[in-house]
Amino acid sequence: MTTLPGIAAIGAGLAVLGAGIGIGRIGASALEAIARQPEAAGKIQTVMIIAAALVEGAALFAVVVSLLVAG
Amino acid sequence: MPAALKTNAFLPVSQLSASRFAFIFTFVFCTLLFFSGKSWASDQSNAEDSSKTGAEEFDAISTILHHVLDNHDWHLFDSKDQDGTLHPVSIPLPIILLSEGQLDVFMSSAFEHGHATVQRGSRAYEIDNHGHITESNGHSVLDFSITKNVASMLIAVLLLLIIFTRGAKSYDASSGRPQGIAKVVEPLVLFVRDDIAIPNIGDQYKKYMPYLLTAFFFIWINNLLGLIPTGANFTGNISVTATLAFFTLLITNFSGTKTYWGHVFTPHVPLWLYPIMIPVEMVGVVAKPIALMIRLFANITAGHIIILSLISLIFVFKSLAMAPVALGFVLFISCIELLVAALQAYVFTLLSALFIGLALEQPATDAHH
């Protein structure tokens, strides 16, 4: 199948799109939260990174799957 | 985030605009150079193609995969002889094989990059393009070789031993004040303790500090070693991250309290939901370390692939004018990768601490459960 790598690439792109929206929203909310309460910046940052890592993990699952399909 | 990363985010405005100006200038300059050079370069490559037909096509994917995967020798570069054929130049690494109860040890240079068969007693070893060693007479082979990744790991271990033994000794000499290398290491150790272990694990954090510190520094230093050109992609090897994640799995589950296992096997749901909930909870126990494994592997491998793809652009376009553009982007991505190297070590340690903290959960004191 010659079209399979192309479809896999589209899948990887879609996964990254989702992760981009997710991490963007996390970043935006963290920014708002820190702006409201600058003294809690440290705690917010930690929670932000945990959430971003979890979103990213889900996206990476998809990217690895499309890598396996394409390869 | 480590303190060094935090301060970078708040550059003075004057400095920021200067660096932004420099960036825009470089970008515009490189773009102009690229477009002005393109017509010239395509003429050149056409002329070259017609004069030398049958020149081998550059295969970006196989080149990138060759650099990302583990290997039996440490490839440095290719040298071209008078005929124009490429010869790989690499550091040979020891190969240790167990076949028919016999241990065979020799250097990987004996294979002459896959062109030669190595004869040891009645056993003849061959290596294929992917670095798999097979035995010609059909015997099974166990491969315990010091491959590129193992060699890279040993270098990292040596570095860690030097840094930490020197750091620890300096405390004895100066009655408790950090001296020399300990001045660098102490804030990082305190960061792991105060920002990772204590908030997530709580009172019992001391028991888990050795593992968390080992994971943090081991992953970080290996990530950094992987960023050095010609370095190995050690933390981008799924076996390595699987082993690290397996340690987290063992530590998490061996420190699990009655409440933790209670959540898995007797969740607070109606009885008829048990056939659904118990398998889901059991998958959850395994899925958390698997996510750790995939995250580290995919992040580091993706970083390497991006850098190599950008460098490959020069050879795909066959144009020297592409070089400043590609190298500019490589520089930019490399700076991001420096951040990612620290961030992934932090995320792995943080999530390990979080999982351990969840496993140490004590029964809720309020009665509504």
Interface residues (C-beta under 8 A of the other chain):
Chain A: G42 Q45 T46 I49 I50 A53 L54 E56 G57 L60 F61 V63 V64
Chain B: M1 D195 P199 A291 I294 R295 F297 A298 N299 A302 L343 Y346 V347 L350 L351 L354
